[in-house]
């Protein structure tokens, strides 16, 4: 694992250059967020005109800080950044988190190049500029002006858009999708997607790598590192229309490029392409909690024909047409449904299905070697309690002893079903409110 990037993304101590005594200013917000997130490392505000901020001693320069400094968050105007970077280099800082805007995205390309050149002379790396910052649940660190740490989980997000990162930070709580790290990458003057994919692939707290990309600066390195990754990578690429590409260029200075070229690159890299923001979250939820499916035999269990048909259509659309279950599977599953049920695939337990039928069918199917992945659908009925169904499904998964293949669940219903799904997610089972999303 790259020690310099580790010092930047998991620093043991942080300087905030441009720390402010004025609430609402970014330099104040970053210090406040570090304190309120419970960061246990050293926090060193830098401001030549202040003595104390939020109970922390303020230093005139990073050179005045006693001891080592791993990372420096830079919030001062662009014209002062080079001098601050020079002082950080002399101090031995490993990396700069440059929140400051006013570089390549507004045409100041030489200033951006000079910053990177200077940083490299001292062995430092640059994250940004023009970013929100970086957040890490495992380090209790919010080194950004995003309002709070995301819902804790095992995915990590790298976003080229700072505003979208802040929005996704909040959405993690409403969509019940947990992230360990959120990293804003901005202009990618130095550290790029390839660098972060390589680092996150070795990060013990990351199970799934999620990327929002407007443009790639080094496509070859991205493909190389993504191809070597052992963790699933989910990508949402924007700027696919002519106007979208122009917006991306003015936003972060990125060249959006041909969508066909990007499609080919992502395919070569082995990345999963999300179609929109909702799909990005759905894929991340599933892949951060469950292993990828390694075969093509997906079995669907349901208590309603309609949702089973929707799941069947979704599987076909995804290039994973359902196959009829073999005779031995059908024979066993027939024991857990009325005579008019179907054990083919989808397996329709019918509306009479209760806790025990769901438990027995799920446990047997999940453990059967023919089944490579399992999707369980439940339509809320007046004769069943969603939470009880959820508990029996979790018990079935645990009792099957299977951990190397995926299961997803969809509950279609009201508030009771929603609460049951939230509970399932908290137990490590991806749950969705529509059958097509669970496939």
PAGUSE-827181 format. One record per atom (N, C-alpha, C): residue in one letter; x, y, z. Coordinates in steps of 0.2 Angstrom, whole numbers, plus 2048, in hexadecimal, padded with zeros to 3 digits. Layout:
N
AXYZ/...
END
This chain:
439
X8047FA800/X800800800/X804806800/X80380B7FC/X8068117FB/X806815802/X80C816805/X80D81980B/X80B82180B/X80D824806/X80B82B805/X80382C804/X800828800/X7F9828800/X7F5826807/X7F882180A/X7F6820811/X7F6826815/X7FC829815/X7FC82F819/X7F7835818/X7F5835811/X7F183A80F/X7E9838811/X7E8831810/X7E182F811/X7DF82C818/X7E582A81B/X7E4828822/X7E982B826/X7E9832827/X7EF83582A/X7EE835832/X7F4835835/X7F483483C/X7F383B83F/X7F584083B/X7F484783D/X7F384C837/X7EF851838/X7ED855832/X7EE85D834/X7F186082F/X7F1868830/X7EC86B82B/X7E987082E/X7E487382A/X7E687A828/X7E987B822/X7EC881820/X7E688681D/X7E588B821/X7E089081F/X7DA88F824/X7DB88C82A/X7D688B82F/X7D4892831/X7CD892832/X7CA899834/X7C689983A/X7C689F83D/X7C28A0843/X7BB8A1842/X7B98A283B/X7B38A4839/X7AE89E837/X7A989D83B/X7A5897839/X7A2898832/X7A189382F/X79F894828/X7A4894823/X7AA896824/X7AF89681F/X7B288F81F/X7B488D819/X7B7886818/X7BC88481D/X7C188981E/X7C6888823/X7C488682A/X7BF88982C/X7BC888833/X7B8881832/X7B488082D/X7B087A82D/X7B487382D/X7BA874829/X7BE86E829/X7C186C830/X7C3871834/X7C587083B/X7C086D83F/X7BA87083E/X7B486E842/X7B2867841/X7B286583A/X7B085E838/X7B585983B/X7BC85B83B/X7C185683E/X7BF855845/X7BE85B849/X7BD85A850/X7B6856851/X7B185884E/X7AA85584F/X7AA84D84C/X7AE84C848/X7AE845845/X7B284084A/X7B584384F/X7B983F854/X7C083D852/X7C284084D/X7C983F84B/X7CE83F851/X7D2839851/X7D6838857/X7DD83A856/X7DF83C850/X7E683F84E/X7E7846850/X7ED84884F/X7EE850850/X7EB85484B/X7E785984D/X7E485E849/X7E886584A/X7EB868845/X7EF86D845/X7ED873841/X7E8878843/X7E687D83F/X7EC88283E/X7EC884837/X7F2889835/X7EE890833/X7F0895837/X7ED89C836/X7F28A1839/X7F58A5836/X7FA8AA839/X7F78AF83D/X7F08B083D/X7EC8B5840/X7E88B3846/X7E98AC848/X7E48AA84D/X7E98A6852/X7E68A5858/X7E98A185E/X7E689B85F/X7DF89B85E/X7DC895860/X7D589485C/X7D488E85A/X7CE88C856/X7CB886859/X7C588785C/X7C188185E/X7C587D864/X7C9881868/X7CD87E86D/X7D387B86B/X7D587C864/X7DB87A862/X7E087F861/X7E787E863/X7EC883862/X7ED88485A/X7EE88A858/X7EF88C851/X7F688E850/X7F988B84B/X80088D849/X800891843/X805895843/X80689A83D/X808897837/X80C892837/X80E88E831/X80F886833/X80E88282E/X80F87B82F/X815879832/X81A87E831/X82187C833/X82287D83B/X81D88083E/X81D881845/X81A87C849/X817877845/X814871849/X81986D84C/X81886B852/X81D866855/X81B85F852/X82085B850/X81F85484E/X81D854847/X81B84E845/X81A84D83E/X81384F83C/X812850835/X80B851832/X80A84D82C/X80584982C/X804844826/X801848820/X7FC84C822/X7F884F81D/X7F685681E/X7F585A819/X7F386181A/X7ED862816/X7E8865819/X7E2867815/X7E386E813/X7E387080D/X7E487780B/X7DE87A809/X7DC88080C/X7D688480B/X7D888B809/X7DE88D808/X7E0894807/X7DF8967FF/X7DE89C7FD/X7DE89E7F6/X7E389B7F2/X7E289A7EC/X7E68967E7/X7ED8997E7/X7ED8A07E7/X7F48A37E6/X7F98A27EC/X7F68A07F1/X7FB89F7F7/X7FC8977F8/X7FA8937F4/X7FA88C7F5/X8018897F4/X80588C7EF/X80C88A7EE/X81088B7F4/X8108917F7/X8148927FD/X81288D802/X80C88C803/X80A887809/X80C880807/X80C87E801/X80E8787FF/X816877800/X81A87C7FF/X82187C800/X82287B807/X81F87F80B/X82087E813/X81E877815/X818874812/X81686D813/X81C868811/X81F86980C/X824865809/X82A86580E/X82C86B810/X83186C815/X83086981C/X82986881D/X827865824/X82785E823/X82785B81D/X82785481C/X82085181C/X81B85581A/X814853819/X81484E813/X80F849814/X80F84480F/X80A846809/X80584A80B/X80084B805/X7FC851807/X7FA854801/X7F685B802/X7EF859800/X7EA85B804/X7E385A802/X7E1861800/X7E18637FA/X7E086A7F7/X7D986B7F6/X7D586E7FB/X7CE8707FA/X7CE8767F5/X7D387A7F5/X7D38817F2/X7D18807EA/X7CD8847E7/X7CB8847E0/X7CF88A7DD/X7CF88B7D7/X7D28907D3/X7D888D7CF/X7D88877CD/X7DE8847CA/X7DC8827C3/X7DD87C7C1/X7DC87A7BA/X7D587B7B8/X7D087B7BC/X7C987B7BA/X7C78827B8/X7CB8877B9/X7CA88E7B7/X7CF8907B2/X7D388C7B0/X7D888D7AB/X7DF88E7AE/X7E088E7B4/X7E788F7B7/X7EA8887B8/X7EC8867B2/X7EF87F7B1/X7F687F7B3/X7FA8857B2/X8018857B4/X8018857BC/X7FD8897BF/X7FD8897C6/X7FC8827C9/X7F887E7C6/X7F68777C8/X7FC8737C7/X8008747C1/X8068707C0/X80B8717C5/X80C8787C6/X81187A7CB/X8108777D2/X80A8777D4/X8088747DA/X80B86D7DB/X8098697D5/X80B8627D5/X8128617D5/X8168657D1/X81D8647D0/X8208667D7/X81E86B7DA/X82186D7E1/X8208677E6/X81A8647E6/X81885F7EA/X81C8597E9/X81D8577E3/X8218517E1/X8298527E3/X82B8587E3/X83285A7E5/X8338587EC/X82E8587F0/X82E8567F7/X82C84F7F9/X82A84C7F4/X8278457F5/X8208457F7/X81C84B7F6/X81584B7F8/X8118497F2/X80A8487F4/X8058477EF/X80084C7F0/X7FC84D7EB/X7F78527EB/X7F084F7E9/X7EB8507EE/X7E484E7ED/X7E18547EB/X7DE8557E5/X7DB85B7E3/X7DF85E7DD/X7DE8657DD/X7DA8697E1/X7D38697DF/X7CF86E7E2/X7C886F7E0/X7C48697E3/X7C58687E9/X7C28627EC/X7BE8647F3/X7BA85F7F5/X7B78607FC/X7BB85D801/X7BF858800/X7C4855805/X7C384E805/X7C484B80B/X7C484480B/X7C1842812/X7BD83C812/X7BA83A819/X7BC83281A/X7BC830820/X7BE829821/X7BA827828/X7B5823827/X7B282082D/X7B781C832/X7BB81882F/X7C0814833/X7C5818837/X7C681E834/X7CA823838/X7C782883C/X7C082883C/X7BC82E83F/X7BF83483C/X7BF835836/X7C383B833/X7BE83E82E/X7BC84482F/X7B984882A/X7BD84E828/X7C284D824/X7C6853821/X7C485681B/X7BE85981C/X7BA85C816/X7B5861819/X7B2864814/X7AC868816/X7A5865814/X7A585E813/X79F85A814/X79D85A81B/X79685A81C/X79485C823/X795856828/X795850826/X79684A82A/X799844827/X79B83F82B/X79E839828/X798835825/X799831820/X79382D81D/X791828822/X78C825820/X78A81F824/X78F81A823/X791817829/X797812829/X79680C825/X79A80A821/X79A80481D/X7A080281A/X7A07FD815/X7A67FA812/X7A87FC80B/X7A4801808/X7A6804802/X7AA80A802/X7AD80C7FD/X7B18127FD/X7B08167F7/X7AE81C7F7/X7AC8207F1/X7B28257EF/X7B38267E9/X7B882B7E6/X7B482F7E1/X7B38357E2/X7AF8397DE/X7B283F7DB/X7B18407D5/X7B48467D2/X7B084C7D3/X7AA84C7D5/X7A68517D7/X7A68527DE/X7A78587E1/X7A78597E8/X7A085A7EA/X79C85D7E6/X79585E7E8/X7918587E9/X7928537E4/X78F84D7E4/X7918497EA/X7988497EB/X79A8467F1/X7968487F7/X79584E7F8/X7928517FE/X78B84E7FE/X78784E7F8/X78184B7F8/X7808447F9/X7858407F7/X7858397F8/X7878377FF/X78B83C802/X78C83B809/X78583B80D/X78183F80C/X77A83F80F/X77683A80D/X776838806/X772832804/X77482C807/X77A82B809/X77C82480C/X777823812/X774828816/X77082681B/X769825819/X766828814/X75F826811/X75F82080D/X76581E80A/X765818806/X768812809/X76A81380F/X76D80E814/X77380B811/X77780F80D/X77D80C80A/X78380F80D/X78780B810/X78D80D814/X79380E811/X797813812/X79E81480F/X7A3815815/X7A9812814/X7AE813819/X7B281A817/X7B381B810/X7B782180E/X7B3824809/X7B382B809/X7B182F803/X7B7834801/X7B98337FB/X7BF8377F9/X7BD83C7F3/X7BE8427F4/X7BD8477EF/X7C38487EB/X7C38477E4/X7C98477E0/X7CA84D7DB/X7C58517DA/X7C58577D7/X7C98577D0/X7CE85B7D0/X7D185C7C9/X7D68577C8/X7D88537CC/X7DD84D7CB/X7E38507C9/X7E68557CB/X7EC8587C9/X7F28527CA/X7F184E7CF/X7F68497D1/X7F38437D2/X7F08427D8/X7ED83B7DA/X7E783A7D5/X7E68357D2/X7E18337CD/X7DD82D7CF/X7D882B7CB/X7D48257CD/X7D881F7CD/X7DD81E7C9/X7E18187C9/X7E58187D0/X7E881D7D2/X7EB81D7D8/X7E681B7DE/X7E081E7DE/X7DC81C7E4/X7D98157E3/X7D88137DD/X7D580C7DC/X7DB8077DF/X7E18087DD/X7E68047E0/X7E78047E8/X7E680A7EA/X7E780B7F2/X7E18087F5/X7DB8097F3/X7D48067F6/X7D47FF7F5/X7D77FC7F0/X7D77F57EF/X7DB7F17F5/X7DF7F57F8/X7E37F27FD/X7E17F5804/X7DC7F9804/X7D97FC80A/X7D57F680E/X7D67F5814/X7D37EF818/X7CC7F1819/X7CA7F7819/X7C37FA81B/X7BF7FB815/X7C17F980F/X7BD7FA809/X7BC7F3805/X7B67F2804/X7B47EC800/X7B17ED7F9/X7AF7F37F8/X7AD7F57F1/X7AF7FC7F0/X7B27FD7EA/X7B48047E8/X7AF8077E3/X7AD80D7E5/X7A78107E1/X7AA8177DE/X7A98187D8/X7AC81E7D5/X7A78227D1/X7A78287D2/X7A482D7CE/X7A98317C9/X7A982F7C3/X7AE8327BE/X7AB8377B9/X7AE83C7B8/X7AC8417B3/X7B18407AD/X7B783F7AF/X7BC83E7A9/X7C383B7AD/X7C68377A9/X7CD8347AB/X7D38387A9/X7D78397AD/X7DE83C7AB/X7E38377A8/X7E38317AB/X7E782C7A9/X7E38257A9/X7E08247A3/X7DC81E7A2/X7E08187A2/X7E68187A0/X7EA8127A0/X7EB80F7A7/X7ED8147AB/X7EE8127B2/X7E88107B5/X7E28137B4/X7DC8117B7/X7DA80A7B5/X7DB8087AE/X7D98017AC/X7DE7FC7AF/X7E47FE7B0/X7E97FA7B3/X7E87F87BA/X7E67FD7BE/X7E57FC7C5/X7DE7F97C6/X7D97FB7C2/X7D37F87C3/X7D37F07C1/X7D77EF7BC/X7D77E87BA/X7DA7E37BF/X7DF7E67C3/X7E27E27C8/X7DE7E27CF/X7D97E67CF/X7D67E77D6/X7D27E07D7/X7D27DE7DD/X7CE7D87DF/X7C77DA7E2/X7C67E07E3/X7C07E37E6/X7BB7E57E0/X7B57E57E1/X7B07E77DB/X7B17EF7DB/X7B07F17D5/X7B17F87D3/X7AA7FA7D0/X7A77FF7D2/X7A18027CF/X7A28097CD/X7A080A7C7/X7A28117C4/X79B8147C1/X79B81A7C2/X79681F7BF/X7998247BB/X7998247B4/X79C8287B0/X79782E7AE/X7998347AF/X7948397AD/X79883D7A7/X7958427A4/X79784679F/X797842798/X79183E797/X79183A791/X78D83D78C/X78A84378D/X787847788/X78C84D786/X78A850781/X78F85577E/X78F85B784/X78985D786/X78886278B/X78B860792/X78A859793/X78D85779A/X795857799/X797855794/X79F855793/X7A185C794/X79E861791/X7A0868792/X79F86A799/X79A86879D/X79986A7A4/X79F8677A8/X7A18617A6/X7A685D7AA/X7AD8617A9/X7AE8647A3/X7B48677A1/X7B586E7A5/X7AF8717A6/X7AF8777AA/X7AF8767B1/X7AD8707B3/X7AC86F7BB/X7B286D7BE/X7B68687BB/X7BC8667BE/X7C28667B9/X7C18697B3/X7C68697AE/X7C78627AB/X7C285E7AB/X7C38577A8/X7C18577A1/X7C485279D/X7C2851797/X7BE84B797/X7B884B796/X7B3846796/X7B4840792/X7B684278B/X7B783C786/X7B1839784/X7B383477F/X7AD83077C/X7AB82B781/X7A482A781/X7A1825785/X7A381E783/X7A381D77D/X7A581777A/X7AC81577D/X7B181A77D/X7B881877F/X7B7817787/X7B381A78B/X7B3819792/X7AF812793/X7AA81178F/X7A780A790/X7AC80478F/X7B080578A/X7B5800789/X7BA80078E/X7BC806791/X7C1806796/X7BF80279C/X7B880479E/X7B68017A4/X7B57F97A4/X7B37F779E/X7B27F079C/X7B97ED79D/X7BE7F079A/X7C57ED79B/X7C77ED7A2/X7C57F27A6/X7C77F27AD/X7C47EE7B1/X7BE7EB7AF/X7BA7E67B3/X7B67EA7B8/X7B47F07B6/X7B07F57BA/X7A97F47B9/X7A47F47BD/X79D7F47BC/X79B7FB7BB/X7977FC7B5/X7958037B4/X78E8047B6/X78D8097BB/X78680B7BD/X78380F7B8/X77C80F7B7/X7798137B2/X77781A7B5/X77681A7BB/X7748217BE/X7768207C6/X7758267C9/X7778267D0/X7738217D4/X76D8207D3/X76A81B7D7/X76D8147D6/X76E8127D0/X77280C7CE/X77880B7D1/X77C8117D2/X7838117D5/X78280F7DC/X77D8127E0/X77C8107E7/X7798087E7/X7758067E3/X7727FF7E3/X7787FA7E2/X77C7FC7DD/X7827F77DC/X7877F77E2/X7887FD7E4/X78D7FE7EA/X78A7FA7F0/X7837FB7F1/X7817F77F7/X7827F07F7/X7807ED7F1/X7807E67F0/X7887E37F0/X78C7E77ED/X7937E47EC/X7977E67F3/X7957EB7F7/X7997EC7FD/X7977E7802/X7917E4802/X78F7DF807/X78F7D8805/X78F7D67FE/X78F7D07FC/X7957CF7F7/X7977C87F6/X79C7C77F1/X7997C77EA/X79D7C87E4/X79A7C87DE/X7987C17DC/X7937C07D7/X7917BA7D5/X7967B77D0/X7987B17D1/X79E7AE7CC/X79B7AA7C7/X7957A87C7/X7927A47C2/X78C7A77BF/X7887A47BB/X7827A77B8/X77B7A47BA/X77B7A07BF/X77579D7C2/X7727A17C7/X76E7A67C6/X76A7AA7CB/X7637A77CC/X7627A57D2/X75B7A37D4/X7577A87D8/X7517A97D6/X74D7AE7D9/X7477AA7DD/X7467AC7E3/X7417A97E7/X73C7AF7E9/X7357AE7E8/X7317B37E9/X72A7B17EC/X7267B57EE/X71F7B37F1/X71A7B67EC/X71C7B97E7/X7177BC7E2/X71A7BC7DB/X7157BA7D6/X7177B97CF/X7197C07CC/X7167C57CE/X7187CC7CA/X71F7CE7CC/X7217CE7D2/X7287D07D3/X72D7CB7D0/X72B7C57D0/X72F7C07CD/X7307C17C6/X72B7C37C2/X72C7C57BB/X7307CB7BA/X72F7D07BE/X7347D67BE/X73B7D47BF/X73C7D07C4/X7437CE7C5/X7467CA7BF/X7427C67BC/X7447C27B6/X7467C67B1/X7417CB7AF/X7437D07AA/X7497D47AB/X74A7D67B2/X7507DA7B4/X7577D57B3/X7567CF7B4/X75C7CA7B3/X75E7CA7AC/X7587C97A8/X75A7C87A1/X75D7CF79E/X75A7D47A0/X75D7DB79E/X7647DC7A0/X7667D97A6/X76D7D97A8/X7717D47A5/X76F7D07A0/X7737CB79D/X7747C57A1/X76F7C47A6/X76F7BE7AA/X7687BA7AA/X7667B77A4/X7607B47A4/X75F7AE7A9/X7597AE7AC/X7587A87B1/X7587A27AE/X75B79D7B1/X75A7967AF/X7567927B3/X75278D7B1/X74E7897B5/X7537857BA/X7507857C0/X7547817C5/X7547797C3/X75A7767C5/X75A76F7C3/X75576B7C7/X7537657C5/X74E7617C8/X74F7607D0/X75575F7D2/X75575D7D9/X7547647DD/X7557697DB/X7547707DE/X74C7717DE/X7497707D8/X7427717D8/X73E76C7DD/X7417667DD/X73D7617E1/X73D7637E9/X7437657EB/X7447687F2/X74076E7F3/X7407737EF/X73C7797F0/X7357787F0/X7327737EC/X72B7717EC/X7287707F3/X72D76E7F7/X72B76C7FE/X729772802/X72A7787FF/X72977E803/X725783800/X7207807FC/X71B7847F9/X7157807F8/X70F7837F6/X70977F7F5/X70977C7EE/X7057787EC/X7057747E6/X7057797E0/X70277E7E0/X7027837DB/X7087887DA/X70D7877DF/X71378B7DE/X7177887D9/X71C78C7D7/X72178A7D2/X72878A7D5/X72C7857D3/X7337847D5/X7387857D0/X7367877CA/X73A7887C4/X73F78D7C5/X73E7937C4/X7427997C5/X73F79F7C1/X73C7A47C4/X73C7A57CB/X73879F7CF/X73A79E7D5/X73779A7DA/X73179E7DD/X72B79C7DB/X7257A07DE/X72279C7E4/X72479E7EA/X72179B7F0/X71A79C7F1/X7177A17ED/X7107A47ED/X70F7A87F4/X7097AB7F4/X7087B07F9/X7067AC800/X7067A6800/X7067A2806/X70C7A180A/X7127A3806/X7187A280A/X7197A6810/X71B7A3815/X71C7A681C/X7247A581E/X7257A6824/X72C7A6826/X72F7A0825/X72C79A826/X730794825/X73179281E/X72C79381A/X72E792813/X733796810/X73379C812/X7397A1810/X73F79E812/X73F79C819/X74679A81C/X748794818/X74478F818/X746788815/X74878980E/X74478C80A/X74678D803/X74D791802/X74D796806/X75379A805/X75A797807/X75979380D/X75F79080F/X76178A80B/X75C786808/X75E781803/X7617847FD/X75E7897FA/X76078B7F3/X76778F7F4/X7687927F9/X76E7967FA/X7747917FB/X77378B7FE/X7787877FF/X7797827F9/X7747827F4/X77577D7EF/X77A77F7EA/X77F77B7E7/X78477C7E3/X78277F7DC/X77C77D7DA/X77A7807D3/X7797887D4/X77778A7DA/X7757917DA/X77B7957DB/X77C79A7D7/X78279F7D7/X7817A57DB/X77A7A77DB/X7787AD7DE/X7707AC7E0/X76E7AF7E5/X7677AF7E7/X7647B67E8/X75E7B77E5/X75A7BC7E6/X7537BA7E9/X7527BD7EF/X74B7BB7F2/X7477C27F2/X7417C17F0/X73C7C67EF/X7367C57F4/X7347CA7F7/X72E7C97FC/X7297CF7FB/X7237CD7F9/X71E7D27F9/X71A7D2800/X7197D8803/X7167D8809/X70F7D6809/X70D7D280E/X7067CF80E/X7037D0815/X6FD7CF816/X6FA7D081C/X6FB7CA821/X6FD7C481E/X6FE7BE822/X7067BD824/X70A7C2822/X7117C2824/X7137C8827/X7197C882B/X71C7CD82E/X7237CE82B/X7247D4827/X72A7D5824/X7307D4828/X7307D682E/X7367D6832/X7377CE834/X7327CA835/X7337C3836/X7367C0830/X7337C282A/X7367BF824/X73D7C0823/X73F7C7825/X7467C9824/X74B7C5829/X7487C482F/X74C7C0834/X74D7B9832/X7487B682F/X7487AF82D/X74D7AE826/X74D7B3822/X7527B381D/X7597B481F/X75A7B8824/X7617B9826/X7637B2829/X75F7AF82D/X7607A9830/X7627A382B/X75E7A3826/X75F79F820/X76679F81D/X7687A681C/X76E7A7819/X7747A581E/X7737A6824/X7787A4829/X77979D82A/X77379A82A/X77379282B/X77578E825/X77579281F/X77778E819/X77F78D819/X78279181D/X78979181E/X78D794818/X789797813/X78C79980D/X78E7A180D/X7957A280B/X7977A980C/X79A7AB805/X79B7A7800/X79F7A97FA/X79A7AA7F4/X7947AB7F5/X78F7AD7F0/X78A7B27F2/X7877B67EE/X7837BC7F0/X77C7BA7F1/X7797BE7F5/X7717BE7F6/X76F7C57F6/X76A7C67F3/X7677CD7F3/X75F7CC7F5/X75C7D17F8/X7557D07FA/X7517D67F8/X74B7D57F6/X7477DB7F5/X7407DA7F8/X73E7DF7FC/X7387DF800/X7337E57FC/X72E7E37FA/X7297E87F7/X7237E97FB/X7237EE7FE/X71D7F0803/X71E7F7806/X71B7F780C/X71B7FE80F/X7207FF814/X71F80381A/X72380481F/X7267FE822/X7227F9823/X7257F3827/X72A7F0823/X7297F081C/X72E7ED818/X7357F1817/X7347F7817/X7397FC817/X73E7FB81D/X73B7FA823/X73E7F9829/X7427F3829/X73F7EE827/X7427E7826/X7487E7822/X7477EB81C/X74D7EB818/X7537EF81B/X7517F481E/X7577F8822/X75A7F3827/X7567EF82A/X7597EA82F/X75E7E582B/X75B7E3825/X75F7DE821/X7667E181F/X7667E781D/X76C7EA81B/X7717EB821/X76E7ED827/X7727ED82D/X7767E782E/X7737E182C/X7757DA82D/X77A7D8828/X77B7DC823/X77F7DA81D/X77C7D7817/X7757D8817/X7727D5811/X76F7DB80D/X7717DC806/X76E7E1802/X7677E0801/X7637E5802/X75B7E5802/X7597EB7FE/X7547EA7F9/X7527EF7F5/X74A7EF7F5/X7487F57F3/X7407F67F3/X73D7F47EC/X7417F27E8/X73E7F07E1/X7417E97DF/X73E7E57DC/X7417DE7DA/X7467DF7D5/X7457E47D0/X74A7E47CB/X7517E77CD/X7517EB7D3/X7577ED7D6/X75B7E87D9/X7587E37DB/X75B7DD7DF/X75F7D87DB/X75D7D97D4/X7617D47D0/X7687D67CE/
END
